[in-house]
Amino acid sequence: MPRLGLDFRKIGFHCITHFHPDHAIDLIPLLFALNYTVDFRRSEPLRLVGPVGLRDFYEKMREIFGHWIEAHTYPLTFHEAGESRIDFQDFSVETLPMAHADRSIGFRVEANGRSLVYSGDTDYCPNIVRLGKESDLLILECSFPEERKKEGHLTPRLAGRIAREARAKRLLLTHFYPVFQSHDVRRECGAEYSGDILLATDGMKVSI
């Protein structure tokens, strides 16, 4: 984050789609850093949003790391979501279950008439089409090529199908595994979706 000019101390919300390590474990260094940064004592709340079981996940991590990740100077709040809508001061978050791990959810964030939808990990399912309906930016995982499809994950064509059925205005694909190195992901996805297709890279900035 510092390399990208982003200040982790200003994070007010931390959203988790499911409890697999590549989607949840970054919470630990964030909580640690908020306690042990020179000349900084956080007082603003940090709101955690995630699936049912979020508080239990945190408590289990606290059993391991103890006071190092406890919130000493600021309120830490938990918002557990399944098929839910949470209204915050400046924006709303809608969540629906996804076809991946137990209790996986996707997010739709709406503010100022704009919408961003993030699938987390998922297979094709009606809920991600519903969540992504006419979104300004639809962010979908795209883990495997067609010939190596794995249950619980999307391929480029499935991602394109979801974007087409949802009538999303733009599609951003992410979560690529190394097997994609020799694939034209944009072309494969474009067989299903005729809109703007972006491929995520580290440091990318996208306006909504």
BELFENVEN-V213854 format. One line per field, one symbol per residue. psi: psi as a letter, one per 30 degrees, with the letter a starting at -180 (. if undefined). A space follows every 50 residues. Layout:
psi->???
//
This chain:
psi->eefggkjffgkfkjkkelgkefffffeefeeeeffhkkhkjkfklkkkka lkgeeeeeeeeeeefbffgljeglkjlkjkkcjlkkjaefllkkkkklic lkgkllkjkkkhglkkkkfakllkleeeeeegjhlekjjklieklefhkk kgllleeeeeeeeeefhkelkkkahklfffegkieeeeefffkfakkkkk lkfkkkk.
//
